[in-house]
C-alpha cells in the first residue's frame, strides 16, 4: 500500500482502548490510585506515559522497573479481577468511533487487535452495538500470541485471520507502544489522537515513533482513507 494519502486499505485493524472506547484515561486513573496506595505515588499522566499499551508480563515488568521493586505474585490477578464489573459499568466510546465504524462498507474486513482481553473487548463492543461489525475477529495480545505489543505479532495474526496480507492492511493505533508494533508489522499505520488521554503533545509523541500519518479525530482519519 502506498504511504501517500489517501490510504486504500484492503482491511482495517483497530486497536481498542483509546481508539474505539475512551477507556485509557479512566483506567490509568485507577492504576495510578492503586500504585499510589501501595506506596508508589503515580499520576494518571505518568501511568499513560510509561505503561499505556502494554499487557501482562510487559506491563508488570515496566511497573517493576519504574518502582524498583517486585510486585506481589498475585498483583496482576487482582488488577484484572474487577474486569467484569468495569464492563458492566460501561465505558464511553471515543468521539466519532461508533459512527465511523458503522459507516464502513459491509464488505471491508475489520478486526480488533488489542492488549486487552477478549472478554473486555467483546463486552464493550456489544454495549456499543458494534459486535456484529467485527464478528469473530477479536484478537488479544494476551490470548492469541506469545509476544504482546510492542511486538508486531498480534497485528500479523489479525491480518492472517482476515485473510489479507499485512502490507494491504491499515492499523489504527493511539499509543506509542501500539504504533511501534504496528509499524514493525509492515502495515500502513495512522496514529489517532481522539481519546480523552491525548493531550496537545500526544501527536508529537506518536510522530517520534516514525508514523507518517496522525489524525486528531475521526473526521480527520476519514479524510486520510479512500474506500
Secondary structure, DSSP 4 states (H G I P E B T S, - for coil): --SSSSB--SEEEE--BTTTB--HHHHHHHHHHHHHHTT----HHHHHHHHTT--HHHHHHHHHHHHTSPPPTTHHHHHHTTHHHHHHH--PBPTTHHHHHHHS-TTSEEEEEESS-HHHHHHHHHHTT-HHHHTT-EEETTTT-SS-TTSSHHHHHHHHHHTS-GGGEEEEE-SHHHHHHHHHHTSEEEEE--STT--TTHHHHHHTTT-SEEESSHHHHHHTB--
